[in-house]
Structures are given as C-alpha cells and as structure tokens.
Amino acid sequence: MDSRSSTVDDVLRRSAARTPNRVALRFDDRAWTYAEMEAAVSRAAAALAELGVSQGDRVAAYGRNSDAYVIGFLACARAGVIHVPLNYNLAGDELAYLVEQSGSSAVLTDPDLAGGLPEHVSLRRLPLRDAPGSLLEQASAGPVPELGVDVADTDLVQLLYTSGTTSQPKGAKMTHRALIHEYVSCVTALDLDEHDEPLHVMPLYHSAQLHAFLMPALMMGATNHVVEVPDPGDILERIERFGHTAFFAAPTLWVALSNHPDLTRRDLGSLRKAYYGASIMPIPVLQKLRETLPQLAFYNAFGQSEIAPLATVLRPEHHVEGRLESAGRPVLFVELRVVDETGADVPTGEQGEVVYRSPQLATGYWDKPEETAEAFRDGWFHSGDLVRQDEDGFIYVVDRIKDVINTGGVLVASRDVEDVLYTHSGVAEVAVIGVSDPKWIEAIVAIVVIQEDVAADEVTEKSLIEHARERLAPFKVPKQVHLVEDLPRNASGKLLKRVLRDHFTVPAE
C-alpha cells in the first residue's frame, strides 16, 4: 500500500490509534469504542469476502440507520468494494433500477426490509443485523483478520445516487480521495472537534448525514449517537437527556421541530451547533428558531451529491440581517463561479448557474457517458442550481434551475413565494410549483399544510392568496392554493416537487 495514500477507512484507523478507548458510536443500547469499531470493520470486511464479494464489486446497502450500517460502509471501503446506498423507502421498479444500473452483486439489508428487494435480480444477501450470521454478528467477535487488500485513494468507494426529484437518479462516482478532501472541508467550515457529542438522525444513505457530519466527526474522534428514524419529540427528548452538543437536520425537520411544543419545554442548553441544509430553509422558520434558542450557532450547509456533498457554508458569524438567505462562501477545497448559458461569468449580483472545480468532485456518473459529458464540461461541474453572488463572495440560492417558474414570461423563484406564505401563522409547511397554463405559460400554485392547532376554517385558500397579495408583486401571487395533510418528500427531507407537479397539473384535452 502507498504510504501516502489516505482512504475512507483510514479515518477510523487513525482515530482508533489516537484514542482507542473513547466511545466512537452509540446506537440503541450498544456502544463501540474506536478500538472495538476498528476491529469490527476488519471482521466485516472479511465477511464480505466470504460472501463472495471481490475488490471493485458493487454492494448495495438497503437499511435504516444503525451501527451495523456504519460498519458495513467502512467494511466496504476497507475491502476495496464500492458501496451503493439505497433509499430504504424505495421498492419495486425504482429500487430495481438502482440495483441493476449499479450492477450490484450483493446487498446488505435489514431483515424487515428484505422483502422490498426485487426478486428478479440475482443478489447475494447478507443481513446487516437482527438475524443469525448477520454482518453485525460476524463483526462483533473473533480474531481480527489480515485482509491483504491494497486500496488506493484514487479507487471508487461509493456510488452516490442523486435524489432523483426531477429525473432518473444518476450514480455519482466518488473516490476515497474526493471524500477525504470533503471531510477536511467539513471539519474546518463546520467547526467539528473531538469534544462534540453529535446526534445523527437523518438517513445515512444520504450523503449529507454520512459524509458531512458522521464521517468527519469520526475523523476528529468525537462520540457519535445514531438514531434509526427521526422523530421530532424523540429528538428533543434525547438532546435534553444525553446533552448533545451538535445536530444536523434538513429544513423540513427543522420546520417540524419549530412547531413542536417540546421546543420550549425541554432543556436544550447543551446544544451549541445547529446545522441545516439539503434544501432551502424558510427564513421565517430560521428566525423563530434563533429567537427560541439564542445560544445556538447556526450553520447553513449547501451542496449536492456530486461534490460529496459540501460546497459552501454560511457560518454563525455571517447569520446577520441581509445575509440570512445566503448559502455562504466556498469551503476549503471548493472553487466556484456563477455563469450564464454560454459559460461566461455573470456580473456580481446577477443570476446564473453555479459551477464547481474541486478535488471533492465525483469522477462522473456510473455508466452514463452522455450525462457525464454534459455535467462535467470545460473543466467545471455544472450544478443545475441558479444562484447570485455578492461582492463579498457569498452566494444566494435562487432555486434549482428546473424549479424556476416562468409565469407570463417572467421568471419567479419558488422560494420567494414560499417565504412569504411561511409568515402566515397558520402555515406549517408550503411548497410552491409551476404548472402548465395556456394563459400564463406556467401558473404559480402553492400547496400548503396547516398547523395542527389551527382550525380548518381559520386558514383558507382565499385568505392565503390575500396574505400573499399584500406582500408580493402581483405576478408572484399564487393563482391557486391547495390545502393538504402532508407534502411528499424523500427520506433525506427533500420536497418532491416533481410529484406535486404531476399531481396538480391538469392534462391537456
């Protein structure tokens, strides 16, 4: 092995050598020291070999958050196997597509999820936990094997499938080198250190929780608490009971926390670092959280799967009036530009697509040469995000380019309308979309979830439209408002606007 190489599993190995007896990970009633976890990963890597998995093979991971899931990922890294995380909410054709497109030959799965796997796809299967002979059982005891596998940091370690909110998912090819650079960027930009007691509740199959928070925290030697499924009441109770100091959540979960009665009843004084990202945070929600929890330092983490995923951060000292909508400035290993359709830089303050150059970037999309050539061109990765940049280098996310609404020939960012509707006291959640319209090209439509403690007759479609009309330019006012019980989103918390557009678009006659 090249003594200058640094692989993902080396993150754990170094921390184990530095602080072997410190607790690395807690899940349910189990606790793993760094030394115990290091040994478990080697045993799990040997279990993969016994399953018939070879270096360079793809292995799917179809499980909820657990210690076994983390050990399984690190075991793949140590064995030179390419890890393919799957959304555990998927089944049927969507799940079959990911397994087949990645060419996975084996799957690590929670036993109760195994029935969702496609029967027609030939896969070697190994339970992650809660079953005889599971990966966790094999990793927990026995001699620590010598693996004899030579893994380079230029090797692929994971296929990170894009969330697929607007199109068929693509597998971003991540190398060990890309992820290691990203972990260092996270440590510096997010102020991670060994004394943190972070709570990890978002799905580990998603790059944000795994690669922006859990793995960098393991790099620093922190004690990590993993929860299987996020629940707002349980999260607040855990912070009070265990004294967690750091916590990341997608904006949709922060919205739920901001509306939960325990937010003001629980003692959350231990919590010092609050992270949000993966989608746009409504400014009214952020303001409410900052007023309720003034001791918290908030960080806005922005990026996407292809950049491992952190690209920019708005740090606590930059959460000031006039900058709360910003996604911050580039992290340590990221360079960005804002460009027009021709690839030329736009003037400061004008909207354009943000493009990246970084050692954190994927090397392309798995078995998709045309999509790779389109996104990775002219030496830059084209993100699909519409932003503007101010004179101090801070970027402001306008929208996904595909989510900008063309109404009557005028482009409207859905976020502008959503933020206004969030200022209504009866609104719990809102998503704004554009639907095809013969007069307006696209009509602005708002889909709203009402607060639980608000009577249905207190908030109506008409009152919400009037609320928007009083605060927005006429062309930004929704043409329709639909009241629903909940909004569709994937397990990482991203709103599935594609699903909403399909549902609320009236077919042409």
URWOMO-V631002 format. One record per residue. N is the residue number from 0. PSI is psi as a letter, one per 40 degrees, with the letter a starting at -180 (NA if undefined). D_FIRST is the distance of its C-alpha to the first C-alpha in Angstrom with 2 decimals. Layout:
BEGIN
N,PSI,D_FIRST
N,PSI,D_FIRST
END
This chain:
BEGIN
0,h,0.00
1,h,3.81
2,e,6.12
3,e,8.61
4,i,7.61
5,h,10.09
6,i,10.78
7,d,14.20
8,e,13.57
9,d,12.13
10,d,15.78
11,d,17.11
12,d,14.73
13,d,15.72
14,d,19.33
15,d,19.40
16,d,18.37
17,d,21.00
18,g,23.83
19,d,23.26
20,e,26.96
21,i,27.77
22,h,28.59
23,d,26.05
24,h,27.96
25,h,31.48
26,h,32.91
27,b,36.39
28,e,36.89
29,i,33.23
30,h,31.17
31,h,27.49
32,i,26.21
33,d,22.74
34,d,21.79
35,d,23.53
36,d,21.95
37,d,18.39
38,d,19.33
39,d,21.16
40,d,18.31
41,d,16.28
42,d,19.58
43,d,20.29
44,d,17.04
45,d,18.12
46,d,21.57
47,d,20.43
48,d,19.12
49,d,22.50
50,e,24.23
51,e,22.89
52,h,20.53
53,i,17.63
54,h,14.60
55,e,16.32
56,i,19.61
57,h,21.73
58,h,23.04
59,i,26.10
60,h,26.92
61,g,30.69
62,i,31.58
63,i,33.19
64,h,31.67
65,i,30.56
66,d,28.01
67,d,27.00
68,d,26.39
69,d,24.00
70,d,22.10
71,d,22.07
72,d,20.55
73,d,17.71
74,d,17.20
75,d,16.98
76,d,14.32
77,d,12.21
78,e,13.09
79,f,12.32
80,i,16.13
81,h,18.36
82,h,20.84
83,g,24.43
84,h,26.73
85,h,30.39
86,h,33.51
87,e,35.06
88,e,38.52
89,i,38.08
90,i,39.55
91,a,41.09
92,d,40.48
93,d,38.40
94,d,35.91
95,d,35.99
96,d,35.26
97,d,31.98
98,d,30.82
99,d,31.90
100,d,30.85
101,e,27.25
102,f,27.23
103,h,26.17
104,e,26.15
105,i,26.27
106,h,27.58
107,h,27.28
108,i,30.80
109,h,33.37
110,d,35.94
111,e,38.86
112,e,37.30
113,d,36.43
114,e,39.84
115,e,39.12
116,i,36.43
117,h,37.76
118,d,39.08
119,e,38.94
120,h,35.15
121,h,33.29
122,h,30.62
123,h,29.02
124,h,29.91
125,h,28.62
126,h,30.67
127,d,28.94
128,i,31.54
129,f,35.17
130,i,35.06
131,h,34.49
132,e,30.99
133,i,29.74
134,d,26.16
135,d,27.41
136,d,29.05
137,d,26.05
138,e,23.87
139,d,26.55
140,i,26.68
141,i,25.35
142,i,22.51
143,h,19.05
144,i,16.93
145,h,13.55
146,d,12.21
147,f,9.71
148,h,8.63
149,h,5.56
150,h,7.05
151,i,7.36
152,e,10.21
153,e,12.38
154,i,12.62
155,i,15.91
156,d,16.28
157,i,20.07
158,h,23.29
159,h,25.72
160,h,29.16
161,i,31.80
162,d,34.68
163,f,37.02
164,d,40.06
165,e,41.53
166,i,39.85
167,h,37.62
168,i,34.14
169,i,31.24
170,h,27.58
171,h,25.72
172,h,22.15
173,h,19.97
174,i,16.34
175,d,14.11
176,d,14.75
177,d,18.47
178,d,18.79
179,d,17.08
180,d,19.52
181,d,22.30
182,d,21.72
183,d,22.18
184,d,25.23
185,d,26.61
186,d,26.28
187,d,28.20
188,d,30.75
189,e,31.55
190,f,31.68
191,i,29.37
192,i,28.97
193,e,28.25
194,e,31.98
195,i,32.36
196,g,33.54
197,i,32.93
198,h,34.56
199,h,32.74
200,d,35.29
201,i,34.50
202,h,32.72
203,e,28.97
204,e,28.80
205,i,29.79
206,d,27.35
207,d,29.55
208,d,29.55
209,d,25.94
210,e,24.23
211,e,26.87
212,d,27.79
213,d,26.03
214,d,22.35
215,d,23.23
216,d,25.40
217,d,22.64
218,d,20.60
219,e,23.65
220,f,24.28
221,i,27.56
222,h,29.41
223,h,29.58
224,h,32.47
225,h,32.15
226,i,35.37
227,d,35.72
228,h,38.33
229,h,39.84
230,h,43.51
231,d,45.28
232,d,47.40
233,d,44.57
234,d,42.36
235,d,45.16
236,d,45.89
237,d,42.26
238,d,42.11
239,d,45.31
240,d,44.36
241,e,40.78
242,f,41.04
243,i,38.26
244,e,37.62
245,i,35.79
246,h,36.29
247,i,35.48
248,i,37.75
249,i,38.68
250,d,42.12
251,d,43.80
252,d,42.86
253,d,43.98
254,d,47.25
255,d,47.72
256,d,47.00
257,d,49.44
258,e,52.12
259,h,51.52
260,d,54.25
261,e,51.80
262,d,50.33
263,e,53.25
264,d,53.90
265,i,50.53
266,h,49.37
267,f,46.29
268,d,46.31
269,d,42.79
270,h,41.32
271,d,40.37
272,h,37.93
273,h,38.89
274,i,36.74
275,i,37.99
276,a,36.73
277,d,35.92
278,i,39.50
279,h,42.39
280,h,43.96
281,h,47.79
282,d,49.08
283,d,51.95
284,d,49.56
285,d,47.38
286,d,50.55
287,d,51.79
288,d,48.56
289,d,48.58
290,d,52.21
291,d,51.72
292,g,48.60
293,e,49.09
294,e,46.46
295,h,43.65
296,h,41.35
297,i,40.71
298,h,37.73
299,h,37.86
300,h,34.43
301,i,34.57
302,a,32.27
303,i,31.23
304,d,28.51
305,e,27.28
306,e,26.40
307,e,24.57
308,e,27.57
309,h,28.76
310,d,30.44
311,i,33.32
312,h,34.78
313,h,38.35
314,i,38.11
315,d,40.88
316,e,42.61
317,e,42.98
318,g,44.67
319,i,48.08
320,h,51.09
321,e,50.54
322,e,46.75
323,d,46.45
324,e,45.93
325,i,43.01
326,e,39.38
327,a,38.47
328,i,36.37
329,i,32.85
330,a,29.96
331,d,27.54
332,f,25.36
333,h,28.17
334,h,30.77
335,i,33.76
336,i,37.03
337,h,40.14
338,i,41.45
339,a,44.36
340,d,44.50
341,e,44.07
342,e,40.92
343,i,42.94
344,h,42.66
345,i,45.54
346,i,47.68
347,h,46.88
348,e,48.29
349,i,48.50
350,i,46.70
351,i,43.90
352,h,40.59
353,h,37.60
354,i,34.64
355,i,31.16
356,h,28.44
357,i,25.22
358,e,21.41
359,e,22.22
360,i,23.79
361,i,23.07
362,e,22.30
363,a,25.51
364,h,27.21
365,h,26.13
366,f,28.30
367,g,30.82
368,d,30.81
369,d,34.28
370,d,33.64
371,d,30.40
372,d,32.37
373,d,35.13
374,d,33.13
375,g,30.52
376,i,32.86
377,f,33.70
378,e,30.40
379,i,31.25
380,h,30.96
381,h,34.50
382,d,34.80
383,e,38.27
384,h,39.32
385,h,42.58
386,i,42.62
387,i,44.44
388,h,43.24
389,a,45.48
390,e,45.89
391,e,43.51
392,e,40.60
393,h,41.05
394,i,40.87
395,h,43.29
396,h,42.46
397,d,45.53
398,i,44.33
399,h,42.17
400,d,43.72
401,e,44.67
402,e,46.42
403,h,48.70
404,h,52.26
405,g,54.58
406,h,58.01
407,f,60.96
408,e,58.79
409,h,57.47
410,h,53.82
411,h,53.43
412,h,50.27
413,d,50.40
414,d,49.16
415,d,52.37
416,d,54.50
417,d,52.30
418,d,52.40
419,d,56.19
420,d,56.59
421,e,54.39
422,e,57.04
423,h,59.51
424,d,59.83
425,e,60.00
426,h,56.73
427,d,53.68
428,i,51.45
429,i,52.00
430,h,50.42
431,h,52.05
432,i,51.72
433,h,53.55
434,i,55.34
435,h,57.06
436,h,60.64
437,d,63.31
438,d,64.73
439,e,61.80
440,c,59.02
441,h,57.06
442,h,58.79
443,h,57.16
444,h,56.93
445,h,55.93
446,h,54.85
447,h,55.52
448,h,54.95
449,i,57.69
450,i,57.20
451,d,57.93
452,e,60.79
453,h,62.56
454,i,65.43
455,d,65.02
456,e,68.23
457,d,67.11
458,h,64.43
459,i,65.42
460,d,64.24
461,d,67.16
462,d,66.49
463,d,62.81
464,d,63.83
465,d,66.43
466,d,63.86
467,d,61.68
468,d,64.71
469,e,65.63
470,e,62.24
471,i,60.96
472,i,62.20
473,d,64.19
474,e,61.71
475,e,58.95
476,h,61.09
477,h,60.05
478,d,62.41
479,i,61.62
480,h,60.30
481,h,59.26
482,h,59.04
483,i,56.50
484,d,55.23
485,i,51.53
486,i,49.18
487,h,46.52
488,i,42.95
489,i,39.52
490,e,37.68
491,e,35.99
492,e,39.51
493,h,39.98
494,h,43.52
495,g,43.80
496,d,46.31
497,d,45.97
498,d,47.49
499,d,50.25
500,d,51.10
501,d,51.36
502,d,53.57
503,e,55.92
504,h,56.36
505,h,59.69
506,i,59.48
507,i,61.59
508,NA,64.86
END
